Amino acid sequence: MKTNIITTCILVIISLSSVAKVSIIHNIKGNTINQNQHITFSAMAFADKKILAIGLKSKLLNTYPNAILIDGEGKAMLPGLHDAHGHVLYLANSKNEINLMGAASIEESLQIIQKFIDEHPQNHWILGHGWNQTLWQNKKFPTYADLDKLKTDKPIWLTRVDGHAGWANSKAMEIASSNKHLKDMPGGEIIIDKHGMQTGIFIDNAMAIIANNIVTEKLANTNELIYKTLSYLASMGITSVDDAGIDWSSYSAYKALAQNQQLPIRVNAMLASNSPALPKMLALGLYKGEFLQIQTIKYMLDGALGSRGAAMLKPYDDQPNSTGKLVQSRKFLQKLIYNNAETGWQAAIHAIGDLANKIAIEVLADKKAKTRILRNRIEHAQIVDFADLKKFHQHHIIASIQPTHATSDMNMAQDRVGRNRLRGAYAWQTLIKKGTILASGSDFPVEPANPFYGIHAAVTRQDRN
């Protein structure tokens, strides 16, 4: 209800913002923040896409006696919200897939999958996302054998809730000839059983073995998908978003929408450093428009905590033979970041484990990264060695955090890294006290895009339930 109320007010403002004549919306419960001070107001004057003043209706009318009056009907009004980390096209595509988020057991997951299979007989591949084995009783990774129990002869590929692991059935593995690949590979892992056989679980870079063979269904064009998804974000009060890692299709769509003035909200689009189209996108240079900015490259240092792909300084507590993996190397980051900083490209480095965060800090601390000039940032900054927390502020590095990750991970984080390492985990208040600039986002569709879930998690350290 609260989200709908806010959206109503925002849409009223947007629909009239292009009119140069002053308008006053009154009878509202307005809230804003100015220099860390909470301010309430009951009326707001605006014109030509700009807020002119807030306060009482009577005082605003003294200043703008000929203003158009709009009755806000006692509804709430907040400033537009910014999501600092999401995946717009992934969110669009996820609406056409199986959603296993919240499934409490493998049995429930299989029931949901079978229902989708029965309802979508035309699909060539059965695709989905959101499974989380840490919610299940045995907390173990599933296997291809579990999926092979389903009534279908079609390939199945389901990505984990964090997007850093995939679960395949035997048909998908057969199509991809996955048995030709070794267990160990740069930046990825194929999980095998005690007999040395593949189990159907592929971690990080190994996911490409299956993903590169997927034949997707024909959906609406990318422009339409992105427009609808951005409009969906706007309906929840989000008026700007950082799209964390785009390929050529998204790049082209954003450019077209921006040039036709069709972007419903502002977008800061980050180029995916692992995209084959990266050289082509970089060659087109920085783009800085009113509603679209393309000036950042997104890098991937490691995987995620739930799949034990996050790169750690010491072994996982619940898997002593593993410290996770680096998805991209330090040398790779240094070369791209330092070369592109010369032409103004900012860096956003995905780092979840304490080793990954240490490397990211060291890379961005180098003068060649131009962090004092550019708005370089570390995405997630999730498990950080306690001694490294102060270095974010020291080196002017922005910490881009996702509050709902803390509440989603609370059922397994201590199992993974132990109590001592948790001192530097999800340590946002500590970062703030040390002077670090934080940016907050949801990481949709890994987490719900609703920004109020994130605000709630940041304040209470509790999930939405």
Secondary structure by P-SEA (a helix, b strand, c coil): caaaaaaaaaaaaaaacccccbbbbcccbbbbbcccbbbbbcccccccccccccccaaaaaaacccbbbbcccbbbbbcccccccccaaaaaaaaacccccccccaaaaaaaaaaaaaaccccccccccccccccccccccccaaaaaaccccbbbbbbcccccbbbbcaaaaaaacccccccccccbbbbbcccccccccccccccccccccccccccccaaaaaaaaaaaaaaacccbbbbccccaaaaaaaaaaaaaccccbbbbccccccccaaaaaaaacccccccccccbbbbbcccccccccccccccccccccccccccccaaaaaaaaaaaaaabbbbbbbcccaaaaaaaaaaaacccccccccccccccccccccccccccccccccccccaaaaaaacccccccccccccccccaaaaaaaabbbbbbbcccccccccaaaaaaaaccccccc
